[in-house]
Amino acid sequence: MSKLLVAGKLHPAGVSRIVELEQEGYSITYIEDITEESYAGLISDVDALIIRTQPLSSETLDNASKLKVVSRHGVGYDAIDLNALNSRKIALTIVGDVNSVSVAEHAMMQLLACAKHVIRGDRSVRDPSKWNWRNQLEQREISGSNLLIVGFGRAGQKLAQMAKAFKMSVSAFDPYISPEQWPDNDVIRFSDLAQGLAWADCLSLHVPKSEKPLINVAEFAQMKPGMIIANTSRGGVICEKALVNALKSGKVQVAGLDVFEEEPPSFGEELCDRDDVLLSPHIAGLTDKASERMALACIENAINYLNGTINPNLIVNKEALI
């Protein structure tokens, strides 16, 4: 029977599924640590690796002579050396649509919380000397605002539905979706990011990390003053140094950040001490129900790949396996 290595703490439903598989004859090693070092020495004789957010490098894969599939507990895989997997003909799978609602809700929360300045409001109650902050009228209504969604996949599309319910004007930019494949005719499609940024009052990011930040000094310059930004995508999509400067200048009024260039972040006071930045610890997709679905899905992906019943749409690098 196949051997599986599970690296990273799973929802209790996932742990129960592991126990069931062991009773069926599978050999499973489960460790809760989320460092690459914690599992690297255990990878040599396993058929499948189930992994959370920790890195997977080419050096670790050099010791994985029997590995056939890496199953991600989620949809992002920027910490995994995909080229190293491809060269070794090792499949990479991701979960399907299991956390897009949670991510969209978190992004909607960020937009609302930023518009309403919930941090300043909270502090003005806790410190009576700041009570009169309310008369500065910094709170905004998002109804009637222009929202640009960058990355129009499942989470972006669900956010669009929520934002429309708040009477926002919604548009999107996604260079990977052609006009013919555009999923929602009610959402304006911008083919140029700069045009979308110049139109928007609010921005929500739902794209993978690339080699350089998508939103940097030039992009901030293209925005209207007073932009509201929500980022539930990946750290590094926004240049954090440029964001701080944009906040100081007023180009960005408030930002909600769930992801960071380094996690846990080490940016010190520049963002942590600001009351115009709403921070959360990469939890947009980590509701109880979403975590349960992800745990079960990543386990089933590994098993299904090994027994030949995997949904091909869940294999990231299927072309490289030919």
Beta strands, then each sheet from edge to edge (+ up, - down):
strand 1: 3-7
strand 2: 27-31
strand 3: 48-51
strand 4: 69-72
strand 5: 91-93
strand 6: 146-150
strand 7: 169-173
strand 8: 188-190
strand 9: 202-205
strand 10: 227-231
strand 11: 252-257
strand 12: 277-279
sheet 1: 2+ 1+ 3+ 4+ 5+
sheet 2: 8+ 7+ 6+ 9+ 10+ 11+ 12+
end
